[in-house]
Amino acid sequence: MPEQDQPSTESKNHDAGERQHRDPEDPGDAQEGEKGEDGSPPKDGKADGDQPAKPSPLKNPKVRIALVVLGLVVLVAGTIWFVQYWRHGRFVQKTNDAYLQADLVAIASKVPGYVEEVYVRDNQTVQAGQPLVRIDARDTRARAEQAQAQVDQGLASIAQSDAQIAQQRSQIAVADAQLQGARQNLKHAQEEVDRYTPLVAQGAHTAEQLDRLRETRDQALSQVAAAQAQREAAARQEGSFRAQQKVAAAQVEQARAQLRQAEADLGATVVRSSIAGRIGDRTVRVGQYVQPATRLMSVVPVDDIYLVANFKETQIGLMRIGQPADIHVDALPDSVLHGEVESFSPGTGAQFALLPPQNATGNFTKVVQRVPVRIRVDAGTESRRVLLAGLSVTVEVDTLGARDQRQRAEDESDRTENGREDARRQEVQRDRQSVQPGPGR
């Protein structure tokens, strides 16, 4: 057996020597050198034509440390975020259904006429009381002059009535004097009749003399009646003149009212701005004929911009007036404005729609309603130059301060429920006592 193994060993040595003398660039030799004794690939994982296999990165201690540190950082960050969310973040209500608004004023004409001049341009800033448009005032001025003429005519009628009343008073005074004289004559005549009547009966005077005295008395009585009638006629005439004077005074007041209206219309021919702001939606042009209440332009108070955010009904449970808000305007992407909740709408937007929904029709689909919330905007001068009515906004309201109120609401609900349970138990107890038989049954 040792003799048989020796040739085999020598042949192996001979082959190895040949491989050492071969050209190392020969691919055939390289392939043969890379194979094992049985033709299989080497144990180090190298294959024919492949690069050497790279070790796994996880075997590197530095990579393992980096992954552990990264995991700890993520865990700590997640913990901080969760704590922050639980303590504060869950109380922040956010919506992007929010827009800047302003209480714009529509400028309209009060009087009809042709536009003679327009004093402002589009988007111009104006102050309160500044002239905007001038309308032809000739017709209005004519009405004012006509009203003034009616006032003067009424005043003349009053003066004439005063003169007539004064004249009538003098006539009444004359009638009073005549009436007084007639009464004196009547008194004297009656006294003479009374004095001569017994004398005639005694025969001291004749009956003819008594008859003449009686005639004198009757004439005096007629004069008294005539003076009385004249005096009453003069008094009635004075009353008529006084009535005419009142009519004239009423006409004067009416004419003065028309004059004031005409003067107001004359002043209204110059249309002025009622507030300070910026001109928008200007449609008036020179030469245009405008009617009363015709919209000429709008004045937007850009300095009084406010925010209306439409929150879901599930978000307003903890919202209260005075809570702070963070405002993100799309036109200012790198700026955060601040504000404060001012008020809540008395109803959802659907309630104030032109056609409110009627949910009692049989087919019903519940839709989350939106409640308009007005928020005051605190912004500086530079920011307000960009803020315009209608801009889109994303707003966040911090309702953290209402936690105690929600707890009180929950306590009230619990007390109500407990009260209902007590009432229910008492009712059941009364029912049981009512069905129990008495001692005599």
C-alpha positions as CSV (number, residue, x, y, z in Angstrom):
1,M,0.0,0.0,0.0
2,P,2.8,2.6,0.6
3,E,4.2,1.8,-2.7
4,Q,1.0,2.4,-4.5
5,D,0.5,5.8,-2.8
6,Q,3.9,7.1,-3.7
7,P,3.3,7.6,-7.4
8,S,0.1,9.4,-6.7
9,T,1.9,11.9,-4.4
10,E,4.6,12.5,-7.0
11,S,2.0,13.2,-9.7
12,K,0.3,15.8,-7.4
13,N,3.7,17.5,-6.9
14,H,4.3,17.5,-10.6
15,D,0.9,19.2,-11.3
16,A,1.5,21.8,-8.7
17,G,4.9,22.6,-10.2
18,E,3.3,23.0,-13.7
19,R,0.7,25.4,-12.3
20,Q,3.4,27.5,-10.8
21,H,5.2,27.8,-14.1
22,R,2.1,28.7,-16.1
23,D,1.2,32.2,-17.1
24,P,-0.9,33.8,-14.3
25,E,-2.9,35.8,-16.9
26,D,-4.1,32.6,-18.5
27,P,-7.9,32.4,-17.8
28,G,-7.9,28.7,-18.1
29,D,-5.3,28.3,-15.5
30,A,-7.0,30.8,-13.3
31,Q,-10.3,29.0,-13.5
32,E,-8.5,25.7,-12.7
33,G,-6.6,27.3,-9.8
34,E,-9.9,28.7,-8.3
35,K,-11.6,25.3,-8.3
36,G,-11.1,22.8,-5.6
37,E,-9.8,19.3,-6.0
38,D,-13.3,18.0,-6.9
39,G,-14.2,20.9,-9.3
40,S,-16.5,22.7,-6.8
41,P,-16.2,26.4,-6.0
42,P,-13.9,27.4,-3.1
43,K,-15.2,27.6,0.4
44,D,-14.7,31.3,0.8
45,G,-17.8,32.0,-1.4
46,K,-16.0,33.3,-4.4
47,A,-17.7,32.4,-7.7
48,D,-16.4,32.4,-11.2
49,G,-16.3,36.0,-12.5
50,D,-17.8,37.5,-9.2
51,Q,-16.4,40.2,-6.9
52,P,-15.5,39.2,-3.4
53,A,-18.6,39.2,-1.1
54,K,-18.9,42.2,1.3
55,P,-19.4,41.6,5.0
56,S,-22.8,42.5,6.6
57,P,-23.0,46.2,7.9
58,L,-24.7,44.9,11.1
59,K,-21.4,43.2,12.0
60,N,-19.8,46.6,12.2
61,P,-19.9,47.8,15.9
62,K,-20.2,51.5,14.8
63,V,-23.3,50.8,12.8
64,R,-24.8,48.9,15.7
65,I,-24.1,51.8,18.1
66,A,-25.5,54.3,15.5
67,L,-28.7,52.3,15.2
68,V,-29.1,52.0,18.9
69,V,-28.6,55.8,19.3
70,L,-31.1,56.5,16.5
71,G,-33.7,54.2,18.1
72,L,-33.3,56.0,21.4
73,V,-33.6,59.4,19.8
74,V,-36.8,58.2,18.0
75,L,-38.2,56.8,21.2
76,V,-37.4,60.0,23.2
77,A,-38.8,62.2,20.4
78,G,-42.0,60.0,20.3
79,T,-42.3,60.2,24.0
80,I,-41.9,63.9,24.1
81,W,-44.4,64.3,21.2
82,F,-46.9,62.1,23.0
83,V,-46.6,64.0,26.3
84,Q,-46.9,67.3,24.5
85,Y,-49.9,66.1,22.6
86,W,-51.6,64.7,25.7
87,R,-50.9,67.8,27.7
88,H,-51.5,70.4,25.1
89,G,-51.8,69.2,21.5
90,R,-55.1,67.5,21.9
91,F,-56.7,70.7,23.0
92,V,-55.7,72.6,19.9
93,Q,-58.5,72.8,17.3
94,K,-57.4,73.4,13.7
95,T,-59.2,74.1,10.5
96,N,-58.4,75.5,7.0
97,D,-62.0,76.4,6.3
98,A,-61.3,80.0,7.3
99,Y,-61.2,83.3,5.4
100,L,-60.3,86.9,6.1
101,Q,-63.3,89.2,6.0
102,A,-64.2,92.9,6.4
103,D,-67.4,94.8,6.9
104,L,-67.3,96.5,3.5
105,V,-69.6,99.4,2.8
106,A,-71.5,99.8,-0.5
107,I,-71.4,103.4,-1.8
108,A,-74.7,104.4,-3.4
109,S,-76.3,107.5,-4.7
110,K,-79.1,109.2,-2.8
111,V,-80.3,111.4,-5.6
112,P,-80.8,110.8,-9.3
113,G,-78.7,112.5,-11.9
114,Y,-75.8,112.4,-14.3
115,V,-72.3,111.8,-12.9
116,E,-70.2,114.9,-13.5
117,E,-67.0,113.8,-11.8
118,V,-65.4,110.8,-10.1
119,Y,-62.7,111.8,-7.6
120,V,-61.2,108.4,-6.8
121,R,-59.4,105.6,-8.7
122,D,-59.6,101.8,-8.3
123,N,-57.9,100.5,-5.1
124,Q,-57.3,104.0,-3.8
125,T,-57.1,104.6,0.0
126,V,-59.7,107.1,1.2
127,Q,-60.6,108.7,4.5
128,A,-64.0,109.1,6.2
129,G,-65.8,112.0,4.7
130,Q,-63.7,112.2,1.6
131,P,-65.6,113.1,-1.7
132,L,-65.9,110.2,-4.1
133,V,-68.4,111.2,-6.8
134,R,-70.2,114.5,-7.8
135,I,-73.7,114.3,-9.5
136,D,-75.3,117.1,-11.5
137,A,-77.1,119.3,-8.9
138,R,-79.2,121.6,-11.2
139,D,-82.5,119.8,-10.7
140,T,-81.9,119.5,-7.0
141,R,-81.0,123.1,-6.7
142,A,-84.2,124.0,-8.5
143,R,-86.2,122.0,-6.1
144,A,-84.5,123.8,-3.2
145,E,-85.3,127.2,-4.7
146,Q,-88.9,126.2,-5.2
147,A,-89.2,125.1,-1.6
148,Q,-87.6,128.4,-0.5
149,A,-90.2,130.3,-2.6
150,Q,-93.0,128.3,-0.9
151,V,-91.5,129.2,2.5
152,D,-91.5,132.9,1.6
153,Q,-95.1,132.7,0.3
154,G,-96.2,131.1,3.5
155,L,-94.5,133.7,5.6
156,A,-96.2,136.4,3.5
157,S,-99.6,134.7,4.2
158,I,-98.8,134.7,7.9
159,A,-98.0,138.4,7.8
160,Q,-101.2,139.2,5.9
161,S,-103.2,137.2,8.5
162,D,-101.5,139.1,11.3
163,A,-102.5,142.4,9.7
164,Q,-106.1,141.2,9.2
165,I,-106.2,140.0,12.8
166,A,-104.9,143.3,14.1
167,Q,-107.5,145.2,12.0
168,Q,-110.3,142.9,13.2
169,R,-109.2,143.4,16.8
170,S,-109.6,147.2,16.3
171,Q,-113.1,146.5,14.9
172,I,-113.9,144.4,17.9
173,A,-112.7,147.2,20.2
174,V,-115.0,149.6,18.4
175,A,-117.9,147.1,18.7
176,D,-117.2,146.7,22.4
177,A,-117.3,150.5,22.9
178,Q,-120.5,150.8,20.9
179,L,-122.0,147.9,22.9
180,Q,-121.0,149.5,26.2
181,G,-122.6,152.8,25.1
182,A,-125.8,151.1,24.0
183,R,-126.0,149.3,27.3
184,Q,-125.6,152.6,29.2
185,N,-128.3,154.1,27.1
186,L,-130.5,151.1,27.7
187,K,-129.9,151.3,31.4
188,H,-130.8,155.0,31.5
189,A,-133.9,154.5,29.5
190,Q,-135.1,151.7,31.7
191,E,-134.5,153.8,34.7
192,E,-136.6,156.6,33.2
193,V,-139.4,154.2,32.4
194,D,-139.3,152.8,35.9
195,R,-139.3,156.3,37.4
196,Y,-142.2,157.7,35.3
197,T,-144.5,154.6,35.5
198,P,-145.7,155.3,39.1
199,L,-146.0,159.0,38.4
200,V,-148.2,158.4,35.4
201,A,-150.3,156.1,37.5
202,Q,-150.7,158.9,40.0
203,G,-151.5,161.4,37.3
204,A,-148.4,163.5,37.8
205,H,-147.3,162.9,34.2
206,T,-149.1,162.0,31.0
207,A,-149.2,158.6,29.4
208,E,-147.8,160.0,26.2
209,Q,-144.5,161.0,28.0
210,L,-144.3,157.4,29.3
211,D,-144.8,156.0,25.9
212,R,-142.0,158.1,24.5
213,L,-139.7,156.9,27.3
214,R,-140.6,153.3,26.5
215,E,-139.9,153.9,22.8
216,T,-136.5,155.3,23.8
217,R,-135.9,152.2,25.9
218,D,-136.8,149.9,23.0
219,Q,-134.5,151.8,20.7
220,A,-131.7,151.4,23.2
221,L,-132.4,147.7,23.5
222,S,-132.2,147.4,19.7
223,Q,-128.9,149.2,19.7
224,V,-127.5,146.9,22.3
225,A,-128.6,143.9,20.2
226,A,-127.1,145.4,17.1
227,A,-123.8,146.2,18.9
228,Q,-123.7,142.7,20.3
229,A,-124.2,141.2,16.9
230,Q,-121.5,143.4,15.4
231,R,-119.1,142.4,18.1
232,E,-119.8,138.7,17.6
233,A,-119.3,139.1,13.8
234,A,-116.0,140.8,14.3
235,A,-114.9,138.0,16.8
236,R,-115.9,135.3,14.3
237,Q,-114.0,137.1,11.6
238,E,-110.9,137.2,13.8
239,G,-111.2,133.5,14.4
240,S,-111.3,132.9,10.6
241,F,-108.2,135.0,10.2
242,R,-106.5,133.1,13.0
243,A,-107.4,129.8,11.3
244,Q,-106.0,131.1,8.0
245,Q,-102.9,132.1,9.9
246,K,-102.5,128.5,11.3
247,V,-103.0,127.1,7.8
248,A,-100.3,129.5,6.5
249,A,-98.0,128.5,9.4
250,A,-98.5,124.8,8.5
251,Q,-97.7,125.5,4.9
252,V,-94.6,127.3,6.0
253,E,-93.5,124.3,8.0
254,Q,-94.2,122.0,5.1
255,A,-92.3,124.2,2.8
256,R,-89.4,124.4,5.2
257,A,-89.3,120.6,5.5
258,Q,-89.2,120.4,1.7
259,L,-86.5,123.0,1.7
260,R,-84.4,121.0,4.2
261,Q,-85.0,117.9,2.1
262,A,-83.9,119.7,-1.0
263,E,-80.8,121.1,0.8
264,A,-80.0,117.6,2.0
265,D,-80.4,116.3,-1.5
266,L,-78.2,119.2,-2.8
267,G,-75.5,118.1,-0.3
268,A,-76.0,114.5,-1.4
269,T,-75.0,115.4,-4.9
270,V,-71.4,115.0,-3.6
271,V,-71.2,111.4,-2.5
272,R,-68.7,111.0,0.3
273,S,-67.1,108.0,2.0
274,S,-68.7,107.0,5.3
275,I,-65.6,105.1,6.6
276,A,-61.9,104.9,6.0
277,G,-60.7,102.1,3.7
278,R,-59.8,101.2,0.2
279,I,-61.9,101.6,-2.9
280,G,-63.0,98.3,-4.6
281,D,-65.5,97.2,-7.2
282,R,-65.7,100.7,-8.7
283,T,-68.4,100.7,-11.5
284,V,-69.3,104.4,-11.8
285,R,-68.1,106.4,-14.7
286,V,-68.4,110.0,-15.8
287,G,-71.6,110.7,-17.7
288,Q,-73.4,107.7,-16.3
289,Y,-77.0,108.3,-15.1
290,V,-77.6,106.9,-11.6
291,Q,-80.7,106.3,-9.7
292,P,-81.1,106.4,-5.9
293,A,-79.6,103.3,-4.3
294,T,-77.5,102.6,-7.3
295,R,-74.2,100.9,-6.2
296,L,-71.3,102.9,-7.4
297,M,-68.3,101.3,-5.6
298,S,-67.4,99.6,-2.3
299,V,-65.1,100.8,0.5
300,V,-63.3,98.0,2.3
301,P,-61.9,98.8,5.8
302,V,-58.6,97.0,5.4
303,D,-57.4,98.1,8.8
304,D,-60.4,96.3,10.4
305,I,-59.9,92.9,8.9
306,Y,-61.1,90.0,11.0
307,L,-61.2,86.2,10.5
308,V,-64.2,83.9,10.2
309,A,-63.3,80.3,10.8
310,N,-65.8,77.5,10.2
311,F,-65.1,74.8,12.8
312,K,-66.8,71.5,12.9
313,E,-69.5,71.1,15.5
314,T,-67.2,68.5,17.1
315,Q,-64.5,71.1,17.7
316,I,-66.3,73.9,19.5
317,G,-67.1,72.0,22.7
318,L,-64.2,73.7,24.5
319,M,-64.0,76.9,22.6
320,R,-64.7,80.1,24.6
321,I,-64.5,83.8,23.9
322,G,-61.0,85.1,24.6
323,Q,-59.0,82.0,23.8
324,P,-55.8,82.6,21.8
325,A,-55.4,81.6,18.2
326,D,-52.5,81.1,15.8
327,I,-53.2,82.3,12.3
328,H,-51.4,81.0,9.2
329,V,-52.2,83.1,6.1
330,D,-51.5,81.5,2.8
331,A,-50.2,84.8,1.5
332,L,-47.6,84.9,4.3
333,P,-46.3,81.4,4.4
334,D,-43.4,82.2,6.7
335,S,-45.3,84.2,9.2
336,V,-47.6,83.3,12.1
337,L,-50.1,85.9,13.2
338,H,-51.9,85.8,16.5
339,G,-55.5,86.5,17.4
340,E,-58.3,85.9,19.9
341,V,-61.8,84.4,19.7
342,E,-64.3,87.2,19.7
343,S,-67.7,85.6,19.2
344,F,-69.7,82.6,17.9
345,S,-72.4,82.5,15.4
346,P,-75.9,81.9,16.9
347,G,-76.4,79.1,14.4
348,T,-74.6,76.9,11.9
349,G,-74.1,78.0,8.4
350,A,-76.9,75.8,7.1
351,Q,-79.4,77.7,9.3
352,F,-78.7,81.0,7.5
353,A,-78.6,79.5,4.0
354,L,-81.1,80.8,1.4
355,L,-82.8,77.3,1.5
356,P,-82.2,75.8,4.9
357,P,-82.1,72.0,5.0
358,Q,-85.3,70.1,5.9
359,N,-84.2,66.9,7.5
360,A,-87.8,65.6,8.3
361,T,-88.4,64.5,4.7
362,G,-87.8,60.8,5.3
363,N,-84.4,60.5,3.7
364,F,-81.7,61.6,6.2
365,T,-78.0,61.6,6.0
366,K,-76.1,63.1,8.9
367,V,-73.6,65.7,7.9
368,V,-71.2,67.3,10.3
369,Q,-72.2,71.0,10.6
370,R,-69.9,74.0,10.6
371,V,-70.1,76.9,13.1
372,P,-68.7,80.3,12.1
373,V,-66.4,81.6,14.7
374,R,-65.2,85.2,14.5
375,I,-61.5,85.8,15.5
376,R,-59.8,89.1,16.0
377,V,-56.5,89.4,14.1
378,D,-53.5,91.0,15.7
379,A,-51.1,92.1,13.0
380,G,-48.5,94.7,12.5
381,T,-48.3,97.4,9.8
382,E,-46.3,95.3,7.3
383,S,-48.5,92.3,7.7
384,R,-51.7,94.4,7.3
385,R,-50.5,95.6,3.9
386,V,-50.9,92.0,2.6
387,L,-54.1,91.1,4.5
388,L,-57.1,91.3,2.2
389,A,-60.7,90.2,2.5
390,G,-61.2,86.8,1.1
391,L,-57.7,85.4,1.7
392,S,-57.5,81.7,2.8
393,V,-56.2,81.0,6.3
394,T,-55.4,78.1,8.5
395,V,-56.2,78.8,12.1
396,E,-55.5,76.9,15.4
397,V,-57.4,77.7,18.6
398,D,-55.9,76.7,21.9
399,T,-58.7,75.4,24.1
400,L,-56.5,74.3,27.0
401,G,-58.0,76.8,29.3
402,A,-61.4,75.2,29.1
403,R,-60.4,71.9,30.6
404,D,-62.0,72.8,34.0
405,Q,-65.2,73.8,32.2
406,R,-65.4,70.5,30.5
407,Q,-64.8,68.7,33.8
408,R,-67.6,70.8,35.3
409,A,-69.9,69.9,32.4
410,E,-69.1,66.2,33.0
411,D,-69.8,66.6,36.7
412,E,-73.1,68.2,35.9
413,S,-74.0,65.3,33.6
414,D,-73.1,62.8,36.3
415,R,-75.2,64.6,38.8
416,T,-78.1,64.7,36.4
417,E,-77.8,61.0,35.7
418,N,-77.5,60.2,39.4
419,G,-80.6,62.3,40.1
420,R,-82.5,60.4,37.4
421,E,-81.5,57.1,38.9
422,D,-82.6,58.2,42.4
423,A,-86.0,59.4,40.9
424,R,-86.3,56.1,39.1
425,R,-85.6,54.1,42.3
426,Q,-88.1,56.1,44.3
427,E,-90.8,55.6,41.6
428,V,-90.2,51.8,41.6
429,Q,-90.4,51.8,45.4
430,R,-93.7,53.7,45.3
431,D,-95.1,51.2,42.8
432,R,-94.1,48.3,45.0
433,Q,-95.8,49.9,48.0
434,S,-99.0,50.5,46.0
435,V,-99.4,46.9,45.1
436,Q,-98.7,45.4,48.6
437,P,-102.0,44.3,50.4
438,G,-103.0,46.3,53.5
439,P,-103.2,44.8,57.1
440,G,-107.0,44.2,56.7
441,R,-106.8,42.0,53.6
